[in-house]
Amino acid sequence: LPKTSSGVSCMNFNKIEGDSLITCSLVHDNDSVISITALGMGAKTDASLISTQGRNAGGVSLMKFKYEDDYIVSAFAVQDDTNFIVVTENGLGSVKKPSDFTTHRRGSRGSTCTKITERSGLIAKAIVVKENEDLFVTTYSGKIIRTPAADISIGRRGTAGVKMINLGDDDYVKSIAVVAVNESEGEKDAESK
């Protein structure tokens, strides 16, 4: 990428009307890419199947949607020994193992990651997490809570998990972030997703 203060185009969105960028992530050929949708579907794809393209390319189809009004809320690189947490709009959270997901080719519909109910609400975000990290959960009203990742149980595919934050009326989870411990300096650095 050229150095410029005004930025450059990194992707062409003319391919699909209404499409937009949700995240970016560094990946290696031996990684898997997990995609999580708002309606609780999850797909695991080998990163080596996602071709390298130029800045003006529109990308490849990573996932097809089982439900017409579904959309991807999070995507990230993992290895099978890396867990991730899925948090719903109504504050439920569950840690998942990538090894519980079958690896598919690009364009699959995936499988159920979290069962969506009236209690759970839609999926807000998903993020890679380690046991020795803490999680920040923020809401649209500006509320924030910090929770040790080790306190959140590992759930099977399809489970919505445990209550992570109590929400007021008309408030929903906006985002989550991990806080990694820097053992050598005793400091903590937050990485927002």
Secondary structure, 3 states (H helix, E strand, C coil): CCCCCCCCCCCCCCCCCCCCCCCCCCCCCCCEEEEEECCCEEEEEEHHHCCCCCCCCCCCCCECCCCCCCCEEEEEEECCCCEEEEEECCCEEEEECHHHCCEECCCECCEECECCCCCCCCEEEEEEECCCCEEEEEECCCCEEEEEHHHCCECCCECCCEECCCCCCCCCEEEEEEEEEECCCCEEEEEEC
